[in-house]
Amino acid sequence: MQCPICKTPLEQAGRTYKCESCDGAWVRSDVLVPLLEQSASTLVSLDWQPSPEGLSRACPDCGVPMHSVKLGTVNLDRHDEHGVWFDKTELAELLSEAKQFRADLPPHETLMAKLRRIFK
């Protein structure tokens, strides 16, 4: 995989992939929600909004142009199937906003009840 900005190879850094040149980060779709849930200490639900801002950058996985989206106050580049590109400070900004993405669970549904239902 290569950086959609610098075109340099991405290096794995824990659960993300980092560009050593521009400090951008690629987070795969299946990793983003658990990463935000860990930061928020609760279940999260992501409400992606289209964003008119941004450039059409290529997905590091497949090269298809990503969509410009907004999550909370952060503008991002997203490929629905593969992941989200974060410029230098965007991942830290999103993690600091993670609690606002708290999933709206019915009052009677606790975290344990939700986990039991998921893993039955």
TAMO-V399264 format. One record per backbone hydrogen bond with DSSP energy under -0.5 kcal/mol. NH is the residue of the N-H (numbers start at 1). CO is the residue of the C=O. If there is no record, write none. Layout:
nh->{NH/NH}
co->{CO/CO}
This chain:
nh->{2/3/7/10/11/13/16/17/18/19/20/23/25/26/27/27/28/29/31/32/33/35/36/37/38/39/40/41/42/45/47/48/49/51/57/59/63/66/67/69/69/70/71/74/75/76/77/78/79/80/83/84/85/86/90/91/93/94/95/96/97/97/98/100/101/102/103/105/109/110/114/115/116/117/118/119/120}
co->{60/8/3/1/18/16/13/26/11/24/18/19/86/17/25/84/26/82/28/28/29/31/32/33/34/35/36/37/37/101/45/46/70/68/55/64/59/57/78/67/76/49/74/71/73/69/85/67/83/78/79/27/77/25/87/87/89/90/91/92/93/94/95/97/98/99/43/103/106/108/110/111/112/113/114/115/117}
